[in-house]
Amino acid sequence: MTGTGTGTGTGPRVTLPGADGTLEDHRLAPARGWDRPSAPFNSRVAYAAAHVVPVVTAETAPGAPAVLDWDSTLGFRHHLWSLGLGVAEAMDTAQRGMGLDWPAAAELIRRSSAEAASVGGTIACGAGTDEVLPAQVAGADPAGALRTVTDAYRGQLDVVGEAGARPILMASRALAAAARDADDYRSVYSDLLSRSTAPVILHWLGEAFDPQLAGYWGHDDPYAAAEVLLDLVREHRGAVDGMKISLLDADLEIWVRERLPEGVRMYTGDDYNYPDLVVGDERGHSDALLGIFAAIAPAASHALSALDAGDTAGAHATLASTQALGRHVFAAPTFYYKTGVAFLAWLNGHQPGFQMVGGLQSGRSVPHLVELVRLADAAGLLTDPDLAATRMTRFLDVAGIGAGR
């Protein structure tokens, strides 16, 4: 853990372990009064990929069916919409493939889409192949395996379409297991895009987020893989709203962005380098579809309002003030970033307990979460410092740290 010293705020005191384990008093900053936008953003399209909250009394062991606390789960989405952000639903942030099974994801898509319609909120939903395990198609008859993957995608796209949401074609573990080369990826995606009734967002999730997606698009070289994706976009231009790249590689994202056909958006999924990519420069900018935007929603909203007002320096400064937090939340092993998002939501009162489907709350260490508190405090993202101090103290007591041990 990187020690950051004792907080100099004037808010409540919480006793935190330092880098060497020594306990020290930390003063949280007072709550920052983040403004809410009065009109939709017009300079960028921005989605926050939201997490899910389980029922606190449910069996949340790995492999157990997901049982969601719908009030808390949907309430968090209303929080995001109230800040002017769109919701990217049923994505990896919501633990697709890490505890959230397809029946629960389908219900989540239906419920969230209905809630979005009720408040005029923007929503896009992930369609994948969850119900097909990679082992079912790996080494199987190639034509049959690809047909199985394609059919699974089609079924999920139907659910998203019927819910009235924009589809996000998620990267598929099953396709990664079944595909022999780039042509197999072209075949599956061309079929899906040619049948699409609404423009989709194509999602390329890197192996840092999911090791089972290594070599996606048929190439280990990311630039060769990007050429396959670009060819698909050019061929099916009218069926693609944009693409989301989640590779934590800003140079590659910019390289692809500059080669996109006019009118096709680049949605950054780079939770390390989002300030530079979203604000942009003379070479252009990316829109946003980010897990970190769920964790920093008030600051993200403030920055987007600044961009709308032409204040690029202010927008960049606001996003940059959260960058250390973002890089910490998404530190390796990156696929456990969801734990930090849920922990911060719990500290801010968006869910009753620090629990996650599949027991994923154990995915980060106590020192990691302590540093998350320090960084969130420094960024003004503990919106109720008294509640955060109380909950953090109780968390540390249960961990055997602090006055309660």
N, C-alpha and C positions, 0 to 999 in steps of 0.2 A: 504494500500500500504506500502511496506517495503522501507523506504528511504535508498539510497545508497550513499548519499553525492554528492558533486559537482564533476563532472568529471575533471580529471587532464590531459586530452589530449591537443594537440596543434592544433586541427582542429577547425571548426566553432563553434560558441557559439549558444546555444539554451536555452531559458528560460523555465524551467520545474517547476511544483509545487512539493514541498517536501511532506513528510508524513503528515505534519500538514496543508498543503495547501499553505504555504508560497512559493513565487516564488524565484527561485535561478538560477543563471547562471550555465550552464553545458557545459563544453568544450568536444566536441566529439573527439575521437582518430582519427588520420589520417587513410586513407584507408590502409588496410593491403594487401600486394601483394600476394594473394593466388595463388599458382601454379596450372596449369591444368595438368592432367596426360598425359603422352606420349603414354601409352599403356593400354589395358584393365586390370582391377584388376584381380589378380589370387588367392589371399588368402581368399577373402570373396566374396559372391554374395550380392549385395546391391541395393535395390530398394528404391526410394523416392516416397512416395505417394503424388501426386501433386493436388493442388486445381484448381478451375476454376474461370474465370474472366467474369463477365457479361458486356454487352454493357451498357455504362454509362447512355444512354438516355432511356434504357428499363424500363418497369414496373417491379421492383424487390420486390414487396410486397409479404408477405407470401402467398403461394398458387398460385401465378402467374406462368405461364410457364417459364422455364428458357430460356433466350436469351443470348447466349454466345458471347463474343468478341473473335473470333477465332484467330486473330493475336496475342493477348496478351496471351491467354490460351495456344496456341501451342508454342509461343515464350518461355514461361516459361519451357516447356518441352525440348526445344532445349538447354536452359541454363543448365538443369540437365544433359542431355546427354553429353554436352561439358565438364562437370566435371567428366565424367566416370561413372555416376550413371545410373542405370536402372530406368524406370518410372513404378510405380504401378498406373494404370489408372482406373478412374471411381470407386474409393473406397470411404470410408466414408469421407476422406479428401476432395474429390470433391463434397461433400454434397449429396451423395446418401441417399435418405430418409430424407433429410433436405433442400429441394429446387430444387435439380436436378432430374427431372423426367426421366423415362426410355427412351422416344424418344430422349431427349437431351443426355442422357448417351450413347445410342447406336451410335449416330452420333459422339460423343466424342471418343468412342472406334475405330470407323472406321477411323476417321481423324488422331488420334494420332498414330495408328498402321501404317498408310501409311507414316507419317512423320518419325517414327522410322525406317522403312525400307529404307527410302531415305538417312539416315545418318548412318546406321548400329547400331542404338541404341537398347538397350534391353527394352522390354516392356512386362508387364503382366497386364491383365485386369479383373476387377471384374464382375462376373456373379451372379446375385441374383434373387429376385422375386418381384421387385419393383411394378409391375403392379397388384399384388394381395394384397389387403389391409387385415390386420389381422382380421378386423371385418367380412370380407367375409367368412373366414374359421373357426373362433372361434365358437365352439359349433355345427358346421355343421357335416353332416355324415362323420365319420372319414376316410373311404376309399376314398370318393369323395374329401375331403379336402386335403388329402395327394397327391392325383392324380393331383389336381389343382396346388399345390405347385411344384410338380415334373415337370409338363409340363412347368411351368413358368421358372424354372431353365434350362430345356432343350432348350427352345427358346433362352435364353440369352447365353447359352454356344455355340449355333450355331452361334450367332453374333460374339462372340469372336473368335471362330475357323475360321470363314470365313475371319476375319480381319487378321489372321495370328499371333495372340498374344497367349502367355501362359495364360490359364484360372486360375482365382482365384475364388474358390467357396466361396462366401461370406455368412456369417451368415444371416439367413432369419427371419425377424419379423413374416412373415406369418407362417413359420414352427413352430416358438416358440408358436404361438397362436393355431395351429392345432394339434401339437404333444401331445399325452397323456402320453408318457413315452419314455424311451431310445430306445425301439424297433422301434418306429415310426421314430426316427432320423436315426437309422441303415437302415431301409427300404428305405428311400428317398436317403440317401447318397450312399448306396450300388448300387441302380439303376443308379445313375449318374456316379459313378466311373466305373461301369462295362461297360458303354457305352462310356466312354471317349476315344477320339482318340489321346490325348496328355496328358502327366502327368500334374496334376493340383496342385495348392497350396490350401490347406484347411485353411480357416480363421475362427478363434474363437475370436469373438469380445465380450468383457465383458460388463456388464451392466453399468460400469462407463462411457463407450463411448455411450451406447444406452440402457436405462433402459428397453426397450421392449424385450431385449434379456436375461433377467434374467431366470435362470434355464435351459440354453441351454444344449443340449445333454441329457436332461431328469433328471438332478440332480442339486440341489442347492449347494451341496458339490463339489468344483472345482476338487478335486482329483478323485472323483467318475466319474465326467463328463469326465475328462481326460482319464480314462480307456476306456470309450466308444469310444472316438476319436482314441486312440491307437489301439483298436481292429479293427476299420475300416481301419487304415493304414496298419496293419499287413495282413489283409485279402485281401486288394487291393494294395499291395505294389508297383507293377509295374505301377499303375495309379496315384501315388502320388509323385510329386517332393519334396514337403515339406509341413510343416504346419506353419502358423503364429499365434502366441498367443498374444493377446492384452488384458491382464488382469492386467497389472501393478503389477505383482507378480513374482519377479525374482526367488524365491525359487521353485515355481511351474513350471516355464519354464525350469529350470535346471533339475528338477525331470522328466519332460516329455522328455526333450532332451536326457537324458541318457537311455531312454527306446525305443527310435525310432529305427526301423530297419536300418541296415547299408545302406547308400546311400540316406536316406531320410533326408532332411535338416530341421533344426529349424530356421525359420525366426522370429527374435524377433520383436514384436510390442510394446515393453515396452519403452515408451518415457520418463520414469523416470530413468531407470537403464541401458540404452544402452551402456555406456562406458565399464562397467564390462562384460556385456553379449557379446558384439561384439568382444572385445579384447580377453576375455576368460582367462583361466588358465589351470592348469593340468587336470581339469575335462572336458575340451573342450571349444567350443565357439559356438555362434549363428551367422548365417548370418542375414541380416537386411532387413526389409520391414517396413519402419518407416515414419510416417507423419513428425516427427521432422527433418528428413534428407532433406526435401524440404526447411525448414526454415534455416538450418545450412549447406546447400549443399557445400560451399567452404571448410568449416572445415571438414565435413565428407569425402570429397574427399582427403583432405590432410592426414587425419588419415588413410584412406585405402591405400594410397601410402606408408605411413610409415610402415604399416603392411606388405605390399609386400616386403619392404626392410628389414624386420626382426626387425624393431625398435618398439617393443611392448610398451615400456615405453613412447616413443614419441607419438605413436598413442593414448594411453590411456590419456596422458596429454592433447592432442588436444581435444578429445571428452569430457573429464572432464571439460574443460574450457567452454563448452557450456551447461553443465548439469543444471546449475541454470536457464538458459533461457528455456531449455526444460521443466523443472518442473513448471516453471511459465506459459508457454504457455498451458500446459496440466493440470493446477490446476482446482480443482472442481469449478463449474460443468464442468467436463472434455469434455462433448460433444460440448462445445463452443470453443474448441481449434482452430478450423478452422479460427476463427476470428483473432487470433494472427498471424497465418501463412499468411493470406491475408494482414494484416496490415504491416507486415515486407516486404512482396513482394512489396507493394505500396511504402513504404519508400525507397526501393532499385531500384525503377524505372521499375519494371516488369509489372506494370499495371497503367493505366492512373488515376484511382480514387480508393478511398477506399470504394468499394461497393462489395456486395456479392449477389448471387441469394437468393431469399427468404428474403431479408432484414437482413441477419444474421450479418451484420456489427455492429448491435446494441447489439450483444451477450456479449460484454465485456465492462467494465466501462472505463472511461477516466483514473482514477488512474492505472488500470491494464495495459493499453496501454502505459502509461508513464513509468511504471516500465519495460515493455518490451523494450522500447528504451534504458534505462540505461543498461539492461543486454545484449542486442545485441551489444551495443557499447563496453562494457567490453570484449565481446568475439570476437571483430574484425569483426562483421558480418553486419556492416553498410558499404556497399561497395562503396558508393558515399556519404561521410559525408555532403558535401554541399547540395546535393539534399535532404538528410534525414532531415537536419536542417531546410531547407526551408519548406518542407512538414509538418514536425512536428509543426512548428510555425503556419502555416495556419490551421492545424487541431485544435490546441489549441485556436486559435482566434475564430473559428466557435463554439467551445465548451464554449466560454465565458471566457477563461483564457488567460492572457497575455496582450500585448500592444494594441491589437485590441478591447478590451472590453470597 
